[in-house]
Amino acid sequence: MTMTKWVIDPAHTSVDFSVRHLMISKVRGQFNEFQGEIDGDVEDFENATIHFTIETDSINTNQEQRDGHLKSADFFDVEKYPQITFKSTTIEQTKSNHFNIIGEMTIKDVTGKVTFHAVREGVAQGENGRIAGFHASTEINRQDYGLTWQQALETGGVMVGNTVSISVDFEAQEQ
């Protein structure tokens, strides 16, 4: 097994999320600033480790007022908690090119266990070495991470759903 460092390429990576709004639709957004790396062999992925850091101030839902609210102490409190982190603890292959990436995610000051369901899309030879592409997704309960702001609706239900879907498409460059 060859242990290699792979660095996430921000130009070919997206960190997206969606959450229910008013119980009838979904709001989508992304984080625009992040960094990450894989230590290990992407071909023998079960023995690799992944570390990813997201800058909370880079949240973007294409609505400035909502982004400001999400950055406030009601949600991410970006002044006090500038980053979300994920570090894998175990990677399990479930079938060819499919993996469960299990690890610890920290949002604000809360760390919880998360499983990303991932697909290795492929490995290609790039201009400056090998590049690996992945798609990973998971769902979390935002309240488990201290994101508890809520507003009840007159018609019943709540303004913001608790389940947040997270999707990460990334390319990593071999170093």
Beta strands, then each sheet from edge to edge (+ up, - down):
strand 1: 5-8
strand 2: 14-21
strand 3: 25-31
strand 4: 34-39
strand 5: 49-55
strand 6: 59-60
strand 7: 83-95
strand 8: 98-107
strand 9: 110-126
strand 10: 129-141
strand 11: 160-174
sheet 1: 6+ 3- 2+ 11- 1+ 4- 5+ 7- 8+ 9- 10+
end
